[in-house]
Amino acid sequence: MQRFEQALRERGLKSTSQRDDIARVFFSAEGHLSVEELYGAVKRVSPRVGYATVYRTLKLLKECGIAAERHFD
């Protein structure tokens, strides 16, 4: 979480409760997650979070080098 929070500050972005919830669910997951799986898990924690917010946060995690994009058949 510290690395993620630092990346937000470097980009001039705020740490929001929704971003924090998404990051916590992501970091606590075991194995690979699709955007849809992450969205479903986050909705159980934070029902008001939107798909676009999950997608943008996951993209931010990727840009920071915290997450990696994988394509599976």
C-alpha positions as CSV (number, residue, x, y, z in Angstrom):
1,M,0.0,0.0,0.0
2,Q,2.9,2.4,0.7
3,R,4.2,2.0,-2.8
4,F,0.7,2.7,-4.2
5,E,0.2,5.7,-2.0
6,Q,3.6,7.1,-3.0
7,A,2.8,6.6,-6.7
8,L,-0.5,8.5,-6.2
9,R,1.4,11.4,-4.6
10,E,4.0,11.5,-7.4
11,R,1.2,11.8,-9.9
12,G,-0.7,14.5,-8.0
13,L,-3.6,12.1,-7.3
14,K,-5.6,11.8,-4.1
15,S,-5.9,8.7,-2.1
16,T,-9.7,8.0,-2.0
17,S,-11.6,5.4,-0.1
18,Q,-12.6,3.6,-3.3
19,R,-9.0,3.5,-4.6
20,D,-7.8,2.3,-1.2
21,D,-10.5,-0.5,-1.1
22,I,-9.5,-1.6,-4.7
23,A,-5.8,-1.7,-3.8
24,R,-6.5,-3.6,-0.6
25,V,-8.6,-6.2,-2.4
26,F,-5.9,-6.5,-5.1
27,F,-3.1,-6.9,-2.6
28,S,-4.9,-9.5,-0.6
29,A,-5.8,-11.6,-3.6
30,E,-4.1,-14.9,-4.2
31,G,-3.1,-15.5,-7.8
32,H,-4.2,-13.7,-10.9
33,L,-7.3,-11.6,-11.1
34,S,-9.2,-10.4,-14.1
35,V,-10.7,-6.9,-14.0
36,E,-14.2,-8.5,-13.7
37,E,-13.0,-10.7,-10.7
38,L,-11.4,-7.7,-9.0
39,Y,-14.6,-5.7,-9.6
40,G,-16.8,-8.4,-8.1
41,A,-14.5,-8.7,-5.0
42,V,-14.4,-5.0,-4.5
43,K,-18.2,-4.7,-4.8
44,R,-18.5,-7.0,-1.8
45,V,-16.4,-4.5,0.2
46,S,-17.5,-1.3,-1.3
47,P,-20.9,-1.7,-3.1
48,R,-20.9,1.8,-4.6
49,V,-17.6,1.5,-6.5
50,G,-17.9,1.6,-10.3
51,Y,-16.4,-0.7,-12.9
52,A,-14.6,2.3,-14.4
53,T,-13.0,3.2,-11.1
54,V,-11.7,-0.4,-10.7
55,Y,-10.4,-0.4,-14.3
56,R,-8.6,3.0,-13.9
57,T,-7.1,2.0,-10.5
58,L,-5.9,-1.3,-12.0
59,K,-4.4,0.6,-14.9
60,L,-2.7,2.9,-12.4
61,L,-1.3,-0.1,-10.5
62,K,0.1,-1.3,-13.8
63,E,1.7,2.0,-14.7
64,C,3.4,2.1,-11.3
65,G,4.9,-1.4,-11.9
66,I,2.8,-2.9,-9.1
67,A,0.6,-5.0,-11.3
68,A,1.3,-6.7,-14.6
69,E,-1.1,-7.2,-17.4
70,R,-1.5,-10.8,-18.6
71,H,-3.6,-12.3,-21.4
72,F,-4.8,-15.8,-21.0
73,D,-6.7,-17.9,-23.5
